[in-house]
Amino acid sequence: MKRIFSVFAALVLLFTIAPFGLVSAQETTTQASSSSILQSNNPATVTSETYGNGEISLQKADTYVDLTVQKYGGLLAEWDYKNWGKVITRVNLIMTLEYREDFLHAWKTVDTVVYNYTGGLGPEEHNERTFYPDKKGTYRVFLSGNIYHNSGGTNIQLFSAARSYDPKIIISNDPDKIELK
């Protein structure tokens, strides 16, 4: 019985450590995702860049989206795109403000802003919008679309950090100037 167990243990060990096929670097392939969606408390660079010939390469652009609670009410949503060495020819983005009452509820679209214009023919673009929602809860911004430049374009899909907001509370350093709506 010990002999059968020894032979069986030796075979299991052989199958776990012995390579049965050689894999060379030429045989392996990797695929880049055409876009990725990030959600983080720290906004980050997203997606991929597509060139005129259909190739997809790693993102070289710096894309940023943020949502902040304004001192005198409202939510400021802003995005920034920088891609040094490129000439931005067209911006076609949609910024969506999403809301949820608390973590038990799903995100719902509250407002949408479309940015569709000719680029500034430089390496960077920036835009913003102030929203004045009337419900207390948590808000975030989702930025999606494309920015086109001289050698193709960049597909963007990025969430901002989520922010708690109550329209009745106005942030102020002076307690005498606090107003409740």
C-alpha positions in Angstrom: 0.0 0.0 0.0 2.9 2.4 0.8 4.4 1.6 -2.5 1.2 2.6 -4.5 0.9 5.8 -2.4 4.6 6.6 -3.1 4.2 6.1 -6.8 1.0 8.2 -6.8 2.6 11.0 -4.8 5.6 11.0 -7.2 3.3 11.3 -10.3 1.3 14.2 -8.7 4.5 16.0 -7.9 5.8 15.4 -11.5 2.6 16.8 -13.1 2.7 19.9 -10.9 6.3 21.0 -11.5 7.2 19.6 -14.9 6.5 21.8 -17.9 4.8 20.0 -20.7 4.9 22.7 -23.3 7.3 25.5 -24.0 5.8 28.9 -24.5 7.9 31.5 -26.2 7.4 35.3 -26.2 6.4 35.1 -29.9 3.5 32.8 -29.2 1.9 34.9 -26.5 -0.4 37.8 -27.5 -1.9 40.6 -25.4 -5.0 42.6 -26.2 -5.5 46.2 -25.1 -9.0 47.2 -24.1 -10.6 49.9 -26.3 -11.8 51.7 -23.2 -11.9 51.3 -19.5 -14.1 52.7 -16.8 -12.6 53.9 -13.6 -14.2 54.9 -10.4 -12.1 56.2 -7.6 -12.0 58.7 -4.9 -8.9 60.0 -6.6 -9.7 61.0 -10.3 -7.2 59.3 -12.6 -6.2 59.0 -16.2 -8.5 56.7 -18.3 -8.9 54.9 -21.5 -6.9 54.3 -24.6 -5.9 56.2 -27.7 -6.9 55.1 -31.2 -4.8 56.1 -34.2 -6.0 56.6 -37.7 -5.0 53.1 -38.7 -7.2 51.5 -36.0 -4.4 50.6 -33.7 -4.9 51.0 -30.0 -2.1 52.1 -27.8 -1.7 52.9 -24.1 -3.1 56.2 -23.0 -0.7 59.0 -23.2 -3.1 61.8 -22.3 -3.8 63.1 -18.9 -7.6 63.2 -18.3 -9.1 64.6 -15.1 -12.7 65.0 -13.9 -13.8 66.3 -10.5 -16.9 67.3 -8.6 -16.7 69.8 -5.7 -19.2 71.4 -3.4 -19.2 75.2 -3.9 -18.9 77.5 -1.0 -22.1 79.4 -1.8 -24.2 76.5 -3.0 -24.1 74.2 -6.0 -21.8 71.5 -7.4 -18.9 72.4 -9.7 -18.2 69.7 -12.2 -15.1 70.2 -14.3 -12.9 68.2 -16.6 -9.4 68.7 -18.0 -7.7 67.0 -20.9 -4.0 67.3 -21.7 -2.1 65.5 -24.4 1.2 67.2 -25.1 2.4 66.9 -28.7 -1.1 66.6 -30.1 -3.4 69.2 -31.8 -6.9 68.8 -30.5 -9.3 69.3 -33.4 -12.7 68.3 -32.0 -14.3 67.7 -28.6 -17.4 65.5 -28.3 -18.0 64.7 -24.7 -21.1 64.2 -22.5 -20.9 65.0 -18.8 -23.7 63.4 -16.7 -24.5 64.3 -13.1 -25.7 61.2 -11.2 -27.5 61.1 -7.9 -28.4 58.5 -5.2 -30.1 59.1 -1.9 -27.8 56.7 0.0 -25.6 53.7 -0.7 -28.7 51.4 -0.8 -30.0 53.1 -3.9 -28.8 52.9 -7.5 -27.3 55.9 -9.3 -29.8 58.0 -11.3 -29.1 60.5 -14.0 -30.1 64.1 -12.9 -28.6 66.3 -15.6 -26.6 66.1 -18.7 -24.3 68.5 -20.5 -23.0 68.0 -24.0 -19.6 69.4 -25.1 -19.5 69.3 -28.9 -17.2 71.9 -30.4 -14.1 72.5 -32.5 -11.0 72.1 -30.4 -8.7 74.9 -29.6 -5.9 73.5 -31.8 -3.6 73.2 -28.8 -2.7 70.2 -26.6 -5.2 70.8 -23.8 -9.0 71.4 -23.2 -10.9 72.3 -20.1 -14.5 72.9 -19.3 -16.9 73.1 -16.4 -20.5 73.4 -15.3 -22.1 74.3 -12.0 -25.2 72.2 -11.1 -27.8 73.3 -8.5 -29.6 70.1 -7.5 -32.5 70.3 -5.1 -32.2 66.9 -3.4 -30.0 65.9 -0.5 -27.8 62.9 -1.2 -24.6 61.8 -3.0 -23.6 63.0 -6.4 -21.0 62.1 -9.0 -20.1 63.0 -12.5 -19.6 60.6 -15.4 -17.6 61.9 -18.4 -17.8 60.0 -21.7 -17.1 60.5 -25.3 -14.2 61.3 -27.6 -11.5 64.0 -28.1 -10.1 64.0 -31.6 -6.6 65.1 -32.4 -4.2 65.2 -35.4 -3.4 61.5 -35.2 -6.7 59.9 -34.2 -8.6 60.3 -31.0 -9.0 59.4 -27.3 -12.0 57.6 -26.0 -12.8 58.8 -22.4 -15.0 57.1 -19.8 -14.4 58.4 -16.3 -16.2 58.8 -13.0 -15.5 61.6 -10.6 -15.4 61.0 -6.8 -18.8 60.9 -5.1 -19.7 64.0 -3.0 -22.3 64.4 -0.4 -24.5 67.5 -0.9 -27.4 69.1 0.9 -28.8 72.2 -0.9 -29.9 73.7 2.4 -26.4 73.9 3.8 -24.1 76.7 2.5 -20.4 76.4 3.4 -19.1 79.6 4.9 -16.3 80.7 7.3 -18.5 83.5 8.7 -21.4 82.0 10.8 -23.3 85.3 10.5 -23.5 84.9 6.7 -24.8 81.3 6.7 -28.2 81.3 4.9 -30.6 78.4 4.7 -32.8 78.1 1.7 
